[in-house]
Amino acid sequence: MSTFHLPSTTPPVPVHLPADLTQDQLLSFPAFKTWINTLQHSLSTQESKTHTFHSTPYKLRKIDIQAVDFFGGSRIGFLKLKAEVSNDNGEKLPGSVFLRGGSVGMMKPDTDKRLHPQLILQPDDVSKDTETDKQVILTLQPRIPAGSLAMAELPAGMLDDSGTFAGGAAKEIAEETGLEIPADDLVNLTELAISAPLSEDSSEEEHLQRAVYPSPGGSDEFIPLFLWQKRVKRDTLKEWQGKLTGLRDHGEKITLMLCPLEQVWRVAGRDAKTLAAWALYQGLRGEGKI
C-alpha cells in the first residue's frame, strides 16, 4: 500500500494505492484522467453564487483505490475506487466508483473504443420520409455480468484501420447480409441531442461527455450512440428476415435478428443502450433532425 497526493489540488488530495498499482499507471489510465478532470471541473462550478451548493461547497478529500484488473499484462482495464466528497458540515456524497471509461468513443477514425450503432434497414419501395417497414438489426449473445446467455441488444464493435465498423457482430452482419458500415455513414445521435448547454451561466456548465451514462450512480461508463440507415430491395429484406431470426446454431455464441423498429423497445427492453438509442432516434426524428 502506498500513498501520493494528486498534482495541483488544493487542499491536497491523498490517493491510496493497492500494492499492484503504481502512481504512474493510475495517472496514465485514460478513464481515471477523464473522471478526475470532469469531477474537479464540476466541483469548481460551485464557485458561482447561483450554484445550489455555493454556500457549503463539496470538496474531494481523498481517493482509495480498492481493486484493479489488468488487460494484457500492465494495461489497466477496470478500476474500483472510493472517493470521499464532503462539505464542511460533514455531509457526504456517495463516492463508490467503477471506472472503465467510455464503451463507445468514435471521436476519430483511429479510435479503439467500442461502439453500438442502431442499424436500421428499410425497403426502397416506400418513401424514405416515413417509418414504414423499418427493421433494426439486434444481436443475441451471452452477457455473464447480467447472468444472461441470450441478451438482445445493439451490435457491439469498433472501427478498424479503414474506418469501418468491425468485430464479432460486424463479421456476422457481413457474412449474413454482405453489409459493411463505414464510419462516415454513422450519425452521432447523442451529439445531435446534447448540443445546447443546460444553463445560461457558462460558469455552471459541467464538462460531461456528450454521451449516455447508463449507470451514473456507480460507474463512469459513457456511451455515445450512433445511427446507420440503409434502404434495400424489399425481396432482399424479406430474405434477411427469414434468415436473421435470432435462433442460434448449436454452440454459436452470437447471432443476429431483425426486429421491427416499433417493437425494439419491447424486444430489447432490458438493454439500456438500446432503449436510449431508440428514444434518441424518436426524439430527433420528431424534431426533424434526422
Backbone bond lengths (Angstrom), bond angles and torsions (degrees), N, CA, C in turn:
res aa  C-N    CA-C-N  psi(-1)  N-CA   C-N-CA  omega(-1)  CA-C   N-CA-C  phi
1 M - - - 1.455 - - 1.523 109.07 -
2 S 1.342 116.29 130.95 1.458 120.53 178.14 1.523 109.07 -136.75
3 T 1.326 115.69 164.09 1.456 121.37 -176.64 1.522 109.81 -135.75
4 F 1.326 116.03 140.42 1.462 120.93 170.00 1.520 107.67 -141.21
5 H 1.338 117.31 169.34 1.452 121.44 178.80 1.527 109.67 -106.61
6 L 1.325 115.60 137.64 1.453 119.78 178.54 1.525 110.00 -58.37
7 P 1.322 117.66 135.58 1.466 119.86 178.79 1.534 112.16 -63.75
8 S 1.318 115.79 143.26 1.476 122.96 172.34 1.521 112.92 57.45
9 T 1.325 117.50 44.12 1.461 120.96 175.71 1.517 110.50 -120.61
10 T 1.341 115.93 137.98 1.449 122.43 177.07 1.522 108.59 -133.76
11 P 1.342 118.47 120.46 1.465 126.68 -4.11 1.533 110.78 -68.50
12 P 1.345 117.56 164.95 1.468 120.41 -179.09 1.531 111.62 -57.44
13 V 1.331 115.83 139.06 1.462 121.52 -179.12 1.527 108.48 -111.60
14 P 1.345 118.01 108.74 1.467 119.30 178.02 1.526 111.07 -73.80
15 V 1.327 114.72 141.82 1.468 121.89 177.26 1.518 107.37 -121.75
16 H 1.331 116.91 120.46 1.460 122.35 -179.20 1.532 108.75 -98.35
17 L 1.329 115.57 124.96 1.459 121.89 -175.17 1.527 111.56 -108.09
18 P 1.334 118.26 146.32 1.465 121.05 171.04 1.532 109.19 -74.25
19 A 1.315 116.09 169.30 1.462 120.78 -174.13 1.522 112.97 -65.07
20 D 1.331 118.13 -26.86 1.468 120.19 -174.81 1.529 113.66 -94.72
21 L 1.337 117.71 13.87 1.460 121.11 -178.40 1.525 110.05 -132.63
22 T 1.337 116.45 132.95 1.460 120.63 179.34 1.526 110.40 -101.84
23 Q 1.322 115.35 163.50 1.458 121.13 177.55 1.521 111.25 -60.12
24 D 1.315 116.91 -44.08 1.464 120.43 -179.00 1.519 111.52 -63.57
25 Q 1.329 116.76 -39.94 1.468 119.70 179.01 1.529 110.65 -62.95
26 L 1.331 116.56 -43.23 1.460 119.91 -179.16 1.521 111.14 -65.51
27 L 1.331 117.18 -49.16 1.459 120.89 -174.85 1.522 112.64 -69.48
28 S 1.335 117.27 -17.06 1.463 120.04 177.64 1.529 112.48 -97.98
29 F 1.333 117.60 -2.85 1.460 121.74 178.95 1.533 108.29 -73.47
30 P 1.339 119.09 114.40 1.468 121.02 -174.64 1.528 114.04 -53.87
31 A 1.325 117.43 -40.41 1.461 120.08 -178.42 1.530 110.95 -64.44
32 F 1.338 117.27 -38.94 1.463 119.62 178.25 1.518 110.46 -67.53
33 K 1.328 117.49 -42.72 1.461 120.49 -179.91 1.529 111.04 -61.24
34 T 1.329 116.81 -44.43 1.464 120.27 179.18 1.520 110.65 -63.70
35 W 1.339 116.65 -44.67 1.465 120.85 -177.88 1.529 111.48 -64.14
36 I 1.332 118.29 -48.86 1.463 120.10 -175.72 1.524 110.80 -67.86
37 N 1.332 118.25 -38.40 1.466 120.60 178.02 1.528 111.55 -65.50
38 T 1.334 115.72 -40.86 1.462 120.11 178.52 1.522 110.79 -65.18
39 L 1.339 117.09 -45.31 1.455 121.29 -179.47 1.524 110.99 -63.54
40 Q 1.324 117.28 -46.04 1.461 119.98 -178.27 1.519 111.50 -62.91
41 H 1.330 117.15 -38.36 1.461 118.63 176.81 1.528 110.76 -65.77
42 S 1.330 116.68 -43.28 1.466 119.66 -180.00 1.524 111.01 -61.46
43 L 1.332 116.89 -40.05 1.467 120.07 177.25 1.526 110.86 -64.20
44 S 1.328 117.28 -34.15 1.465 119.97 -179.28 1.525 112.56 -69.00
45 T 1.342 117.74 -22.63 1.467 119.53 -179.97 1.527 112.11 -68.40
46 Q 1.335 116.86 -14.44 1.467 120.35 177.64 1.525 112.04 -67.05
47 E 1.338 117.91 -13.49 1.452 121.45 178.63 1.520 111.74 -67.68
48 S 1.327 117.41 -22.29 1.456 121.02 177.23 1.532 109.82 -67.55
49 K 1.327 117.01 132.72 1.469 121.40 -176.85 1.522 112.67 -64.30
50 T 1.327 117.27 -18.89 1.469 119.75 179.71 1.523 112.70 -91.86
51 H 1.348 116.87 -2.23 1.458 119.42 -178.57 1.523 110.46 -70.27
52 T 1.324 116.28 143.50 1.465 122.37 -178.70 1.522 112.28 -55.01
53 F 1.322 117.53 -36.27 1.468 121.53 -175.07 1.545 112.81 -103.01
54 H 1.337 117.88 16.37 1.466 119.75 -173.47 1.534 113.11 -59.52
55 S 1.327 117.49 -39.88 1.472 120.16 -174.83 1.518 112.25 -72.18
56 T 1.314 117.63 -32.29 1.473 121.48 178.04 1.534 108.18 -135.02
57 P 1.326 117.58 74.24 1.467 121.05 -173.30 1.520 112.91 -67.02
58 Y 1.313 113.91 149.59 1.462 120.86 175.77 1.524 109.93 -86.85
59 K 1.334 115.38 147.24 1.465 121.53 -179.34 1.523 109.52 -131.77
60 L 1.307 114.86 148.44 1.458 120.79 173.27 1.523 107.85 -80.30
61 R 1.324 117.12 118.67 1.473 121.16 -174.22 1.528 112.32 -98.32
62 K 1.325 117.24 -41.43 1.461 120.19 179.82 1.513 109.95 -164.15
63 I 1.334 115.57 164.13 1.464 122.34 177.71 1.518 108.58 -132.43
64 D 1.314 116.28 127.03 1.467 122.00 174.42 1.526 108.42 -109.66
65 I 1.334 116.78 115.38 1.461 120.64 174.26 1.526 107.11 -83.03
66 Q 1.334 116.23 116.92 1.463 120.43 -172.00 1.526 113.73 -95.72
67 A 1.327 117.21 -32.22 1.468 119.58 -178.22 1.516 109.39 -160.99
68 V 1.332 115.28 153.99 1.456 120.65 179.09 1.522 109.76 -143.59
69 D 1.335 116.14 139.03 1.464 122.48 173.20 1.523 108.03 -112.76
70 F 1.336 115.88 132.11 1.454 120.62 179.89 1.518 110.32 -103.72
71 F 1.328 115.88 142.22 1.460 122.39 174.79 1.524 108.07 -110.68
72 G 1.316 116.86 131.57 1.457 120.32 174.58 1.509 114.57 59.86
73 G 1.325 116.93 39.93 1.462 119.69 176.83 1.511 113.02 102.06
74 S 1.337 116.90 -96.54 1.469 119.63 -173.67 1.522 113.83 -110.36
75 R 1.328 117.89 4.74 1.458 120.04 -179.15 1.523 109.61 -86.29
76 I 1.339 116.48 124.78 1.459 120.98 -179.10 1.526 109.83 -69.00
77 G 1.320 115.99 130.92 1.451 121.08 175.78 1.516 111.95 -101.10
78 F 1.346 115.26 -58.86 1.459 121.55 179.79 1.525 109.41 -127.82
79 L 1.333 115.10 151.12 1.459 121.07 -179.46 1.516 108.80 -139.02
80 K 1.334 116.14 133.05 1.468 121.13 175.39 1.528 107.50 -112.24
81 L 1.337 116.57 127.32 1.455 120.10 -179.03 1.517 110.75 -141.70
82 K 1.330 114.62 164.38 1.461 120.87 173.32 1.514 108.14 -126.94
83 A 1.328 116.34 120.50 1.458 122.27 179.41 1.526 108.87 -103.90
84 E 1.322 115.93 130.12 1.468 119.98 176.18 1.523 108.42 -93.33
85 V 1.320 115.71 111.78 1.462 122.57 179.13 1.523 107.31 -122.20
86 S 1.328 116.86 116.69 1.460 120.71 -175.17 1.522 110.14 -146.87
87 N 1.332 115.84 164.37 1.465 119.97 173.60 1.523 109.50 -104.48
88 D 1.321 116.47 -179.53 1.467 119.97 -175.61 1.516 112.86 -73.07
89 N 1.339 117.00 -8.25 1.472 120.59 174.79 1.525 111.83 -88.70
90 G 1.326 116.66 0.04 1.461 120.83 179.82 1.514 113.89 85.67
91 E 1.334 117.56 6.05 1.467 120.56 177.79 1.527 109.19 -79.16
92 K 1.336 116.53 133.03 1.458 121.60 -175.67 1.529 111.46 -114.17
93 L 1.333 114.37 151.77 1.458 121.25 172.25 1.524 108.48 -103.85
94 P 1.352 118.66 144.58 1.467 120.34 178.51 1.524 110.60 -57.13
95 G 1.330 116.86 131.20 1.457 119.42 -173.15 1.508 115.90 -133.13
96 S 1.333 118.13 20.97 1.468 120.04 174.94 1.521 108.49 -80.32
97 V 1.340 116.21 123.18 1.463 120.51 -170.60 1.531 110.48 -131.23
98 F 1.335 115.49 133.64 1.454 122.36 170.70 1.520 106.90 -106.20
99 L 1.338 116.83 111.41 1.462 121.32 -176.42 1.529 110.72 -96.15
100 R 1.329 114.98 126.92 1.466 120.00 174.98 1.524 111.71 -142.04
101 G 1.333 116.46 -11.86 1.455 119.88 179.44 1.513 112.36 82.75
102 G 1.323 114.90 -171.04 1.455 120.35 -176.75 1.510 112.07 -73.51
103 S 1.330 116.41 130.63 1.461 121.67 174.35 1.510 110.03 -70.79
104 V 1.304 114.80 -28.41 1.438 121.38 -178.31 1.501 106.40 -131.96
105 G 1.308 118.09 145.69 1.440 118.26 178.03 1.503 111.71 -167.23
106 M 1.317 116.79 53.18 1.449 119.20 -176.51 1.523 109.39 -77.54
107 M 1.341 115.78 70.55 1.451 120.47 -179.29 1.524 111.76 -90.46
108 K 1.333 116.41 -25.73 1.458 120.53 178.20 1.530 107.65 -148.66
109 P 1.339 117.78 156.27 1.465 120.54 -172.59 1.515 115.02 -59.00
110 D 1.345 119.21 -25.46 1.455 119.41 -175.72 1.523 112.42 -94.53
111 T 1.339 117.14 13.19 1.457 118.98 -179.38 1.522 111.48 -65.61
112 D 1.351 116.12 149.32 1.459 119.38 175.59 1.518 110.63 -109.72
113 K 1.337 116.31 15.43 1.457 120.73 179.62 1.520 110.39 -78.48
114 R 1.332 114.55 153.93 1.450 119.98 -179.82 1.521 110.03 -81.85
115 L 1.314 116.04 152.90 1.451 120.29 176.30 1.513 110.21 -138.59
116 H 1.335 113.77 156.85 1.462 121.63 -175.40 1.525 108.63 -132.00
117 P 1.321 118.43 83.58 1.466 119.61 -178.82 1.520 111.95 -79.63
118 Q 1.330 115.53 146.78 1.463 120.80 170.62 1.530 106.58 -88.25
119 L 1.327 116.15 112.71 1.457 122.39 -174.41 1.521 109.41 -100.90
120 I 1.330 116.49 114.40 1.462 121.73 -175.30 1.518 110.22 -115.88
121 L 1.332 115.91 128.88 1.466 122.89 177.53 1.524 108.78 -113.02
122 Q 1.339 115.51 145.44 1.468 120.38 -179.85 1.521 109.39 -145.16
123 P 1.342 117.76 138.82 1.466 119.47 176.23 1.528 110.43 -59.56
124 D 1.332 116.57 142.52 1.459 119.38 -176.67 1.524 113.48 -85.10
125 D 1.357 117.06 5.38 1.460 119.23 178.10 1.528 112.60 -97.64
126 V 1.344 117.21 8.26 1.463 121.20 174.10 1.524 108.10 -117.94
127 S 1.317 116.24 160.69 1.459 120.37 -178.80 1.526 110.58 -62.67
128 K 1.338 116.31 134.39 1.462 119.67 179.27 1.521 112.28 -71.49
129 D 1.328 116.94 -9.27 1.465 120.66 178.32 1.526 112.58 -86.83
130 T 1.334 117.03 0.81 1.460 120.79 179.65 1.527 110.17 -111.36
131 E 1.315 115.73 169.24 1.459 122.11 176.61 1.525 111.67 -98.21
132 T 1.320 116.16 9.00 1.459 122.18 -173.83 1.532 112.50 -58.41
133 D 1.332 115.70 127.17 1.472 123.73 171.59 1.522 114.47 61.25
134 K 1.306 118.26 24.02 1.467 119.81 178.36 1.527 110.40 -74.46
135 Q 1.329 115.22 138.97 1.460 123.16 -179.43 1.529 109.30 -124.65
136 V 1.324 116.55 141.04 1.465 122.47 -179.74 1.528 108.78 -110.98
137 I 1.337 116.58 134.46 1.464 121.27 176.02 1.525 109.43 -82.26
138 L 1.325 117.09 121.66 1.459 123.37 175.82 1.527 109.59 -116.85
139 T 1.308 116.48 158.85 1.461 120.96 173.00 1.518 109.83 -112.09
140 L 1.318 115.48 151.65 1.461 123.07 169.47 1.522 106.65 -118.53
141 Q 1.350 116.29 123.94 1.460 119.14 -178.59 1.529 110.18 -159.14
142 P 1.329 116.95 161.47 1.467 119.68 178.74 1.525 111.47 -67.54
143 R 1.331 116.75 138.79 1.459 123.83 173.02 1.531 106.83 -134.07
144 I 1.330 115.59 88.54 1.452 121.46 -172.97 1.531 113.03 -60.71
145 P 1.358 120.77 -39.90 1.471 119.09 177.81 1.526 113.12 -56.51
146 A 1.347 116.87 -28.83 1.462 120.60 177.41 1.520 112.07 -91.17
147 G 1.339 116.88 -2.38 1.463 120.74 -178.41 1.509 113.02 74.77
148 S 1.340 116.93 22.53 1.464 120.80 -174.71 1.524 111.53 -114.31
149 L 1.333 115.23 145.22 1.459 121.33 172.04 1.524 111.82 -107.42
150 A 1.335 117.78 0.23 1.469 121.16 -178.24 1.523 109.70 -154.34
151 M 1.330 117.23 65.46 1.455 121.85 179.91 1.529 109.81 -83.87
152 A 1.335 116.38 127.42 1.463 121.19 176.23 1.523 108.61 -86.63
153 E 1.347 116.10 127.23 1.466 119.88 -176.20 1.518 110.66 -161.02
154 L 1.336 115.57 175.26 1.459 120.35 174.10 1.522 110.06 -66.91
155 P 1.318 117.82 149.43 1.470 119.82 177.03 1.529 110.99 -60.92
156 A 1.331 115.84 139.60 1.467 121.72 177.50 1.512 108.86 -106.92
157 G 1.320 116.30 144.04 1.456 120.17 178.04 1.509 110.68 -172.10
158 M 1.321 116.14 -157.96 1.461 122.10 178.74 1.519 107.60 -154.47
159 L 1.322 115.86 176.34 1.455 120.10 176.84 1.519 109.40 -94.70
160 D 1.318 116.42 131.97 1.460 119.04 177.29 1.537 110.12 -86.40
161 D 1.320 117.21 -173.91 1.467 121.22 -175.99 1.518 113.04 -61.89
162 S 1.312 117.35 -23.93 1.463 120.23 -179.79 1.522 112.44 -90.86
163 G 1.346 116.57 1.48 1.458 120.08 179.77 1.511 112.99 79.04
164 T 1.337 117.22 29.35 1.458 122.45 179.65 1.521 109.96 -114.54
165 F 1.330 115.77 141.55 1.460 121.88 177.30 1.526 108.99 -56.73
166 A 1.349 116.51 124.84 1.464 121.12 -174.77 1.520 110.46 -137.22
167 G 1.343 115.49 169.68 1.454 121.24 -179.84 1.518 110.23 124.28
168 G 1.349 115.53 -174.96 1.457 120.48 -176.34 1.516 113.15 -59.27
169 A 1.345 116.71 -46.70 1.465 119.87 -179.20 1.524 110.87 -66.85
170 A 1.345 116.54 -40.96 1.464 120.47 179.28 1.522 110.63 -62.78
171 K 1.336 116.45 -38.37 1.464 120.69 178.55 1.523 110.11 -63.61
172 E 1.347 116.57 -43.13 1.461 120.70 178.19 1.528 110.47 -61.76
173 I 1.347 115.92 -43.62 1.466 119.83 -179.48 1.520 110.71 -62.07
174 A 1.338 115.68 -44.02 1.466 119.78 -179.93 1.524 111.43 -64.52
175 E 1.336 116.06 -41.44 1.460 119.57 -178.49 1.524 111.60 -67.76
176 E 1.332 116.85 -38.70 1.462 120.56 -174.34 1.522 112.82 -85.58
177 T 1.328 117.53 -28.98 1.464 120.13 -173.45 1.525 113.84 -126.34
178 G 1.327 117.59 -17.60 1.455 120.50 -175.47 1.514 113.57 80.14
179 L 1.332 117.25 3.61 1.467 121.28 -177.51 1.524 111.08 -79.68
180 E 1.328 115.92 137.44 1.452 122.69 169.24 1.523 107.95 -123.61
181 I 1.343 116.36 147.38 1.462 120.99 -171.77 1.524 109.94 -120.41
182 P 1.339 118.28 97.70 1.463 120.86 178.94 1.535 110.87 -70.97
183 A 1.324 115.78 146.78 1.466 120.90 -179.50 1.521 111.72 -58.20
184 D 1.339 116.74 -35.95 1.464 120.13 -176.95 1.524 112.60 -64.54
185 D 1.332 116.96 -18.29 1.462 120.30 -179.63 1.533 112.75 -91.88
186 L 1.338 117.46 -4.15 1.458 120.89 -179.09 1.522 110.82 -84.92
187 V 1.334 116.17 136.03 1.466 122.71 177.47 1.520 108.25 -105.48
188 N 1.334 117.42 126.30 1.458 122.16 -179.20 1.530 109.53 -79.87
189 L 1.334 116.66 99.86 1.468 121.40 -177.33 1.524 111.87 -64.70
190 T 1.340 116.53 -42.96 1.464 118.72 -176.18 1.520 111.37 -68.31
191 E 1.323 116.98 -35.86 1.467 119.22 178.69 1.521 110.79 -66.65
192 L 1.331 116.73 -38.11 1.461 120.24 177.17 1.522 111.97 -66.13
193 A 1.322 116.03 -38.61 1.468 120.43 -175.60 1.523 112.01 -78.24
194 I 1.339 116.26 -40.85 1.471 120.41 -175.41 1.521 107.50 -102.62
195 S 1.324 116.10 71.49 1.457 120.56 -173.20 1.517 113.42 -109.86
196 A 1.324 117.64 -23.48 1.466 120.57 -176.09 1.522 109.69 -112.72
197 P 1.360 118.20 144.76 1.466 120.92 177.29 1.523 111.35 -64.38
198 L 1.331 115.91 146.59 1.464 120.57 -179.51 1.520 111.76 -79.00
199 S 1.342 117.09 -22.38 1.452 121.73 -177.62 1.519 109.88 -118.98
200 E 1.339 116.72 142.29 1.454 120.72 177.17 1.520 111.30 -73.28
201 D 1.337 117.16 -21.18 1.461 122.69 178.56 1.527 108.23 -89.26
202 S 1.336 117.55 107.09 1.457 121.05 -175.86 1.520 112.44 -63.55
203 S 1.345 117.74 -23.61 1.465 120.60 -179.79 1.521 111.66 -69.72
204 E 1.332 117.15 -18.24 1.459 121.56 179.93 1.532 111.95 -98.21
205 E 1.329 117.69 -4.08 1.458 120.04 -176.54 1.523 110.71 -77.10
206 E 1.328 116.16 123.40 1.459 120.69 179.00 1.527 110.24 -80.54
207 H 1.328 116.05 150.53 1.457 121.43 -178.00 1.534 110.95 -96.52
208 L 1.324 115.72 61.85 1.460 119.71 176.86 1.519 109.90 -82.57
209 Q 1.331 115.45 163.75 1.454 120.52 176.88 1.523 110.09 -69.65
210 R 1.314 116.53 148.67 1.464 120.11 172.38 1.524 107.04 -81.77
211 A 1.311 114.10 79.74 1.455 120.77 -170.50 1.520 108.60 -162.04
212 V 1.329 115.84 170.29 1.458 122.96 175.57 1.531 108.53 -92.12
213 Y 1.327 116.98 132.41 1.464 122.50 174.41 1.533 107.23 -102.40
214 P 1.336 118.88 102.24 1.469 120.19 -173.16 1.522 114.29 -70.82
215 S 1.338 118.31 -23.74 1.467 120.36 -178.66 1.528 109.97 -145.93
216 P 1.350 118.31 65.12 1.464 121.37 -173.40 1.519 114.05 -67.60
217 G 1.332 117.65 -13.84 1.461 119.89 177.37 1.514 113.54 -76.48
218 G 1.346 117.49 -12.14 1.456 118.63 -177.19 1.512 115.71 -144.76
219 S 1.352 117.57 -11.85 1.459 119.52 -175.29 1.523 110.80 -140.32
220 D 1.348 115.00 150.67 1.468 121.17 176.60 1.524 111.88 -85.14
221 E 1.325 118.47 -3.04 1.461 121.32 -173.54 1.527 111.41 -54.61
222 F 1.324 116.07 130.82 1.457 121.02 175.42 1.524 109.15 -128.62
223 I 1.327 115.96 146.10 1.455 120.87 -173.03 1.528 110.58 -132.55
224 P 1.338 118.46 98.81 1.465 118.66 166.55 1.526 109.14 -65.88
225 L 1.306 116.47 134.54 1.461 120.85 -176.10 1.526 110.66 -111.81
226 F 1.323 115.38 139.21 1.454 121.27 -173.62 1.527 111.27 -120.82
227 L 1.329 114.45 160.60 1.455 121.88 178.64 1.521 109.52 -126.72
228 W 1.338 115.52 138.07 1.463 121.47 172.67 1.516 107.48 -135.53
229 Q 1.330 116.37 125.19 1.458 121.04 -179.64 1.525 110.01 -122.04
230 K 1.329 115.43 142.11 1.470 120.18 178.70 1.523 109.49 -145.61
231 R 1.323 114.99 138.41 1.458 121.27 175.63 1.527 108.83 -98.19
232 V 1.315 116.15 133.60 1.460 121.68 -176.77 1.528 109.19 -133.48
233 K 1.321 115.56 166.00 1.468 120.25 177.09 1.534 109.96 -62.19
234 R 1.329 116.41 141.40 1.466 120.13 -177.81 1.531 110.99 -59.89
235 D 1.332 117.33 -41.74 1.463 120.30 179.85 1.525 110.61 -61.97
236 T 1.342 116.41 -37.41 1.463 120.60 178.61 1.520 110.38 -65.74
237 L 1.324 116.13 -44.16 1.464 120.10 179.71 1.526 110.55 -63.66
238 K 1.343 117.18 -39.55 1.465 120.33 177.44 1.526 110.85 -62.61
239 E 1.321 115.75 -40.14 1.463 120.11 178.18 1.529 110.32 -61.48
240 W 1.329 116.42 -45.08 1.463 120.26 179.62 1.523 111.09 -66.02
241 Q 1.338 117.67 -36.55 1.467 120.49 177.89 1.521 110.36 -60.59
242 G 1.331 116.23 -38.05 1.455 119.55 178.85 1.515 112.89 -71.77
243 K 1.326 116.13 -25.45 1.456 121.40 -176.85 1.532 112.20 -92.78
244 L 1.337 116.37 -40.22 1.475 120.97 -174.66 1.519 109.49 -95.21
245 T 1.316 115.29 78.35 1.473 121.27 -174.33 1.512 113.03 -103.05
246 G 1.331 117.61 -8.37 1.462 120.53 -176.19 1.510 113.42 87.61
247 L 1.337 117.75 -5.78 1.460 120.54 177.98 1.521 109.19 -79.57
248 R 1.334 116.44 127.88 1.461 120.73 -175.19 1.516 111.58 -99.10
249 D 1.338 114.31 142.76 1.452 119.32 170.94 1.520 109.07 -70.59
250 H 1.338 116.38 161.31 1.457 121.09 -179.01 1.538 110.13 -56.50
251 G 1.324 116.25 124.45 1.456 121.47 177.11 1.518 115.24 83.71
252 E 1.330 118.12 -5.32 1.463 120.87 -178.03 1.530 110.18 -75.47
253 K 1.335 116.55 126.63 1.470 120.50 -174.84 1.523 112.93 -82.88
254 I 1.310 117.35 -35.16 1.458 120.34 -176.04 1.518 109.28 -132.56
255 T 1.327 115.48 137.25 1.454 120.10 176.45 1.517 108.89 -142.63
256 L 1.325 115.23 169.47 1.459 121.43 -174.92 1.516 110.72 -113.90
257 M 1.333 114.69 155.13 1.460 119.64 171.55 1.518 108.35 -145.91
258 L 1.329 115.96 148.53 1.452 121.85 173.03 1.516 108.56 -98.68
259 C 1.318 115.80 132.12 1.467 121.15 -176.95 1.527 108.42 -128.04
260 P 1.327 118.57 132.04 1.465 120.06 175.51 1.529 110.56 -54.82
261 L 1.314 117.36 136.23 1.465 121.76 -176.36 1.524 112.11 -51.82
262 E 1.337 116.41 -41.20 1.469 119.11 -176.56 1.526 112.94 -71.30
263 Q 1.352 117.59 -10.56 1.457 120.69 -179.95 1.537 113.57 -105.67
264 V 1.341 116.28 -1.11 1.466 119.42 -175.38 1.527 111.58 -59.24
265 W 1.342 117.14 -41.90 1.466 120.43 -177.27 1.529 111.44 -61.39
266 R 1.322 116.91 -26.15 1.467 120.84 -178.74 1.540 111.27 -89.54
267 V 1.333 116.06 -45.48 1.467 120.79 -175.07 1.532 111.28 -69.00
268 A 1.350 116.48 -41.19 1.470 120.86 -178.19 1.527 110.67 -111.81
269 G 1.317 116.55 32.78 1.460 121.46 -173.88 1.515 115.41 -67.62
270 R 1.339 118.19 -14.35 1.466 119.91 178.26 1.528 112.16 -84.09
271 D 1.315 117.28 -13.02 1.461 120.80 -175.71 1.525 109.92 -99.19
272 A 1.341 116.32 115.84 1.465 121.23 -173.42 1.517 112.50 -62.79
273 K 1.335 117.72 -40.26 1.463 119.09 -177.19 1.524 111.59 -68.28
274 T 1.349 116.76 -34.00 1.455 119.70 177.44 1.529 110.48 -66.21
275 L 1.335 116.62 -44.38 1.461 120.40 178.20 1.523 111.12 -62.98
276 A 1.334 116.10 -41.44 1.466 119.75 179.96 1.522 110.95 -64.37
277 A 1.337 117.02 -43.70 1.466 120.33 179.38 1.523 110.45 -63.39
278 W 1.321 116.40 -41.12 1.466 120.60 179.02 1.527 110.49 -63.34
279 A 1.337 117.05 -44.03 1.465 120.91 -179.56 1.525 111.56 -66.40
280 L 1.344 117.32 -42.57 1.461 120.67 178.45 1.535 110.13 -63.42
281 Y 1.316 116.06 -40.89 1.465 119.79 178.22 1.525 110.56 -60.10
282 Q 1.326 116.85 -47.11 1.451 120.89 -178.67 1.522 111.25 -63.46
283 G 1.353 116.59 -42.90 1.457 119.67 -179.87 1.510 113.02 -66.04
284 L 1.335 116.32 -46.29 1.473 120.16 -179.67 1.517 111.53 -68.08
285 R 1.336 115.81 -35.87 1.462 119.29 176.74 1.526 110.24 -64.06
286 G 1.328 115.48 -41.13 1.471 119.75 179.42 1.517 113.11 -63.73
287 E 1.338 116.66 -30.08 1.461 120.37 178.97 1.529 112.73 -91.08
288 G 1.326 116.22 1.89 1.458 120.04 177.90 1.517 114.82 74.02
289 K 1.341 117.84 21.74 1.465 121.15 -178.29 1.524 112.98 -90.40
290 I 1.315 116.85 -13.44 1.473 120.28 175.10 1.533 109.19 -135.98
